[in-house]
Amino acid sequence: GSVLDEVQQFRPRAVAYAAMYHKDVALPDRLAGAVGVMINCREAAGRVTALVPDEEGGAREIVRYLLVAGRRRIAFINLPGILAGTLREVGFRAALEEGGIDPVGVLPAVRRSVYSDRAPSLVASHVEALLKSGQRPDAILCGNDRVAMEVYAALARAGLRIPDDIAVASFDNQVELASRLDPPLTTMALPHRAMGRLAMEILLAEQPEPPHLHKLPFHLVERASV
């Protein structure tokens, strides 16, 4: 039988479908009818209520934060080929446009068309190229904290200090990583807890709500890298 058959042996009151990273999922009809809520992903046909991070809003917020901190030449080393990266680029460009500023560049973190942390990294070569360019950035926004860690290493090799010479900011807040970098990393925390809480409320509600998309805000974690 299918996964759904296995799950339904337990006669659950409700079924949630969660993904490791934000993506569109094409559910078969039977599954779409059985799933009460989707977490960190959205059903391609919009038949199921979905809770997702507000990627575009999160990118706007971190860019505005960098602008308020006086940064004007901002590069973005983004995660290629995934929904989060696509939406964040929209927010990144919109926030810069609001400030009347051109981006220094939007560059892919890896050499594959779709991001994976096992794909060959392009981060060090991008940082080297940015530093040699006539428009050296004063801030680098990173697609996740792992990319930020590589940016730290590349800047250290070039003898530059964070945030004095270049600010670094990121998305994720993998606390083990972000809090231990030197200096600790300013990053946009994904709304995992909020998604979980709201999913429970939706699943336990007396009346199911009509399917719609909830975009939950990121939370800015200010540390010393900006």
Salt bridges, closest charged atoms under 4 A:
ASP5 OD1 - ARG30 NH2 2.67
ASP29 OD1 - ARG47 NH1 2.63
GLU43 OE2 - ARG47 NH2 2.92
GLU55 OE2 - HIS22 ND1 2.84
GLU55 OE1 - ARG88 NE 2.83
GLU89 OE2 - ARG93 NE 2.86
GLU98 OE2 - ARG60 NH1 2.83
GLU98 OE2 - ARG64 NH2 3.01
ASP117 OD1 - ARG118 NH1 3.63
ASP117 OD2 - ARG146 NH1 3.44
ASP138 OD2 - ARG73 NH1 3.96
ASP164 OD2 - ARG161 NH1 3.76
ASP165 OD2 - ARG161 NE 3.98
GLU176 OE1 - ARG180 NH1 2.91
GLU209 OE2 - HIS212 ND1 3.39
GLU209 OE2 - HIS214 NE2 3.19
